[in-house]
Amino acid sequence: MILIIKSLDIERDNMDVLEACKEEMQFRRLSSKTRDTYLPFIRHFLEKHPDPKRISKKDIRLFLEKYKYSPGNTINVVHAALRFMMVEVLHKNMRLGLRYAKRPRRLPTCLTKEEVKKIIESIKNPKQRLIISLMYGAGLRVSEVVNLKPDDLDLDNFIGYVRSGKGNKDRLFIIPKALIEELKTYLSNKYLFMGNKGTHYSIRSVQEIIKKACKNSGMAKNVHPHTFRHSFATHLIEEGNSIVVVQALLGHISIDTTMVYLHSAKSTINVKSPLDDLSLS
């Protein structure tokens, strides 16, 4: 079966389609990571099939078959990239009826509350300690915490806002009551946590803080910045909070993404941050 692309108002060669894909991605505010992932596959496909007005299902299937044994989730990414081109740019419904095995979902590394407390208390620098405490206490990604600005915080109501987070979506987060007074001392900065070069603290610096803290605290687990976000979500569920509430606080589009924390756990705005239970010394 041949899919005849009739919906375009002008004739397009493969480079026109590639540029149209770029423009559509920008219009839809896809992340730079998604754009950088999709475009090479689209470009490669168009190099093999230079006439975008006639693309067969067989062409797409054969192209996907090349990635059948590629590592990780590659074939699903290629499928998503081609589907974006066909549906969003060429305006054709691409139903291939293909099924690919899902990658086994690994449970994220999760710390106990005592382990979180031990790591945080091993950090002696006040600003560094506050950064890690807020990452855990609010469930923030490392990119989100370093980009926070004073205007993003509503300390009176114990909430903050991630502006244009993952997927270019704003979301609300909770601020631990235990951190309010410390946070007030950083409100005069351009960014909440300033680095040495007149801009925000770097992600690399946060990674180094965690690496050093884990070494000093004798932590054997493989801990990275996202581990604190995993632990935040798991501890909220252990405390009986709704999976829907946790989904909203994490900013997950699909509740399936949040459901993984049900397996990690041993058991709205009114949610109390787990950091407030740690009694940090």
N, C-alpha and C positions, 0 to 999 in steps of 0.2 A: 504494500500500500504506500502511495506517495502522498506526503503532506504538501499541498500547494499553498505557498504563502501569498495570499491575495490581499491581506489587510493593510499592507503598507501603502501609503499615499505616493511614495516615490520609489524608484528602483534603487536598491542598495546592493553594493558589493560587500564582501566579507569585512573590509575595514570599516565601512559605514555601520554595519551591524555591531561591530566591536565597540565603536564610539558610542552608538546608541545604548549599548549595555552599560557603559561607564556612566552616561548621563542618567539613565534610569536608576542605577544604583545610588548615585548621589541624590537624586530626587527623593528616593525612598529612604534616604539616610541610613543606608547599610554601613556597617562599621568598616573602617579601612582594612581590618583583618579579613573580613568577608570578601571585600572587593579584591584584595590581593590574592585570595585563595581561588575565587571563581574565575577571574579574568584569564589566567594562563591556560586553563582547561578550555575555555570558550575560544580563545585564540587558536589553540592547537586544533580544535575541532573544525574551525572555519578554514584553517590552512588545508585540511584534508577535503573539505567540502566547500569550495569557493563560490558556489552558486546557492545563496541562502533562500532563493525562491522555491527550490525543490529539495526537500530533505526527507528521506524515507525513514521509517521506523527501523529498517534494517541498518541504515547508516548509524543511527544512534546506538542500537544494540551492539553492533560490532565495535564501535568506539568504546563503549562501556566494558565490553568483554576484555579489553586490553588491561583493565585495572582490576579484574576479578580476583587476582591473587596478590594485589598490592597490600602493603601493611596497613593496619589500623582501619580507619573509616574512609579510606580514599575513594572507593567506588561510590559510596553514598554521596560524598562531596561532589564528585564529577557529575553524578545524576542530578543533584540539586542545581549545579551550575548550568547544565544544559537545559534543565526545566525552566530556569529563570530566563534564559535567552529565548526559548520557544514561546513561553506563556506571556512573559511580561514585555518582551520587545517585539517578537514576531506575531504575538497575539493568536497563537494556536494552542489548543488544549492537547498536551502531550501525555497520552495515557498509554504507557508501554506494558502495564501489567507485570512489571518486574518485581521480584521479591529478593531481597538480599538479607543474609543472616545478620542479625544485630550483633554488635560487639558485646561480649559479656560485660555487664556493668560492675565495676569494682567498687566496693564500699570505700568511701573516703576515709583517710586517716583521721581519727578523732581522739582528742585529749580528754581526760577526765577533768573535772573542776579542780582537783588538787594539782594536777599536772599543769594546768593553765596558771594557777596561782603561783606555783613554784617557778615557772619560767618568768612571769611578770616580776616577781619579787627579786629575781636575780639581776634585773636591769636597774642600774644605779642612776643613770642620767634621767632627770625628770621628764624632759621632752620625749626621749626615746621610749620611756616607760608608758607615757600617756598615749603615744601613737599605737603601741601594741595593745594597750588596754582598750582603746576605742575600737580598734579593729575587731577584737573579740566581743566587746560589750555591745557593739552596734551591728555586728555581722557584716562589716564592710570589706569590700575587695581592697587590695593594696593600692590599686590605681585610684580608687575612690577616696581613700583616706588622705593620700598625699595631695589631692586636688581640691580638698575642702577649703572653702573661704569662710570668714566670719559670718557673712550674710547668709550662709547656708544653715546656720544654727539658730534655733529658737529655744534658748536655755530655760526660759520661764515655763515652757510647756514640755521640756525634756524630749524634744524632737529635733531632727535635722532633715535636710533634703540633699539627696544626691542629684546633681544637675547633669542631665544627659549621660546617664550611666550606660551600662552595657546595652547595646541595641538602641542607643540614643533615647532612652526613656528616663524621665525623672521619677524618683520614688522617695518615699518618706522612710526615715529610720529612727529608732529609739536611742536616746542618749542616757546612759547610766547615771543615776542621781549621784553616785559616788565620784563622778568625774566633773561635775558642774563647776565647782570652785576652781579647779585647775584650768579648765577650758577658758574661764573668764580672763585669765592672764595672757591669752593668745589672741584676743579679739582685735588688737590694733594692727595686726599684720595684714599684708595683702593676701597671703595664703595662711591658713591656720598654722601650718607647720612649715616654716621657712628653712631652706637649705643654705649652704654657704655661698651660693652664686647669685643671690638676690631673687631666686625663684623658689618654687616649692621643693620640699624634701623629695629626694629621688627614690624610685622603687628599689634600686640597687642598695641604697643605704638601709632601707627597711629590711631587706633580705639579710644584710650583714648583722643588723641588730638581733634578728631572730637566731641566726647561726651562732653568734657569740653567746646569747642568752641560753640557748639549748646546751652549749658546751659547759657553761658555768653552772648550770643547774643539773648536769648529769643526765639530760634527757636522751633516752636511747631511741625513741621513735624518730622517723623521718618527718620533720616539721618544716613547713614552708608557710608563707603568708596566708594562703587559702585554708590552711589547717584550722586557723582560728575562726574563720567563717563557718567551716564545717562543724566545729565544736559548738559554736553559738547556736546553730540550727538544731543540732542533736540535743543540746541541753534544754532548749525551749520545749521540744517535743517530750522529753523526759519529764518535764514539769507539768505536762498535761495541756499545753497550748495547742490550739487547733492547727492542723496542717495548712489550712487556708490562710490563717494569720501568718504563719511562718513563710508561706509562699509569697505573700505580699511584702513582708519585711526583707526578704532576699531579692525581690524583684524578678522572680521566675515567671516567664510567660506561661509555661505549662506546669501544671501541678505534678506531672510525672517526674519532672526534674527534682522536685522537693520530696517526693515519696521515698527517695533513697535514704533519707534521714530517719524514716520509720524503722528501717532495718538496722541503722547504726544505734538507735536509741534503745536503752534497756526498758524501758517502759514507755485585737486591733490595737489600738494605741494603749490599751490598758495592760499590755504585756510588760512584765518587769524584766529588765536585762539580767542575764545570769551573772554578770560581773558584780551586781549588788549583793550577791550571796557569798562572795569570796572573802570578805573582811581582810583586804590587803593590809599588810603592815608596812 
